[in-house]
Amino acid sequence: MTVSLSEAQLAEHYRVNGIDPDEWASPQALTPSARRQITLSVRFSEEEITAIREAAQRAGVKPTAFIRTRALATTAKSPTQPPNTIDAAIDVLARDLDRLRHAAHAA
């Protein structure tokens, strides 16, 4: 028999009793999403990956999402992307343009 508890009840249960692995259900295998089933390995130099990680952090996305977004933005048949990915890419481009503007004025 499965008992349904509220989040507050669950929190209290685990606060009082701790976590009991015997209460866990059997693990279920995860299947990759239908949209992204292909993995592509790419090598970067230390300088390149540092730049990518910094740009991804500024955009508020993971490096893999940053790379995917930038790569797809350069293709003619770019699939429709979720708005948050597009917004992140626009933010990165805006920051890049702002840095270029500042560099041009400093020169």
N, C-alpha and C positions, 0 to 999 in steps of 0.2 A: 504494500500500500504506500503510495507516494503522498506526502503531506506538503501542501503548498504554504510557504512562509513568506511574509513580507520581507523587504530588505532590512528593516529594523530588527525583525525577529531573527533573521539569519545572522546579522551582525552581533546581536546579543548571544546567540548560540555559540558562535565561534569565539567570542570574547570569553565566555565562561568555560567552554569545553576544548577550545583549540581546534585544530584541523585534524580530522580522523580520515586517513586515506581509505579506510574500509567503507566510508560513506560515498566515495566517488564512484561514478559510473565507469564502465569500461571505456577506454579511449576509442574515439572514432577517427578513422583515417580521413584526412582532409583531401579534397580534390582541387586541383588548380582551377582558377576561373576559366570560363570558356574564352574570354577575351585575351588572356595572357598565358599561353602555354609554352612559349618559346623562350629559352634562355640564351643570351648571347654574351660571351666572355669578351671583355675588352681590357687591354693593359694601359696603364697610365704611369707617367713618371711621378716622382714625389711632388714636384712642383705643380704638375697638372692636377693631381688628385687633391692637393691642398687648395688650389684655386676653385675646383669644382665643389668641394665641401664647404668652403667659405661662401660661395655664391648660393649654394642650396640653403645654407643656414640663413643667409640674408633674405631669401625668398620664403623661408618658413616651410621648406619641403625637404624630404630625404634626398640624398645625392642621386639615387636611382631615378626618382621621379623627376628631378631636375634634368638629368641626362636625357631621359625619355622625352620630356617636354621640348627641350631644345632641339633634339634630333628630329622629332616629328614636325616641329615648326618649319624645318627646312625642306620638307618633302611636299610635293605637289598634291599628293593624295593623303593628307593628314586626316586621321579619323577624328570624329567629333570627340572633344575632350570635356571632362567635367569642368564646370565653371571655376572651381577652386584651382585647378591645374592651369587653366588659361590665365586667371588672375595672378597666380604666382609667376608665370612666365612674363607677363606684362610688368609686374613689379621688378623683376630682375632686369629687364630691358630698360625700364625707366631709371633704375639705379646706374646701369652701365652708361646710359646717355648723360646722366647727371655728372658722373665721374669724368667723362670725356669733356663736358662743358667746363668743369672746374680746371681740368688740365689745360684746356685751350686758353682760358683766361690767365692762368699762371705763367704760360709761356711767353 
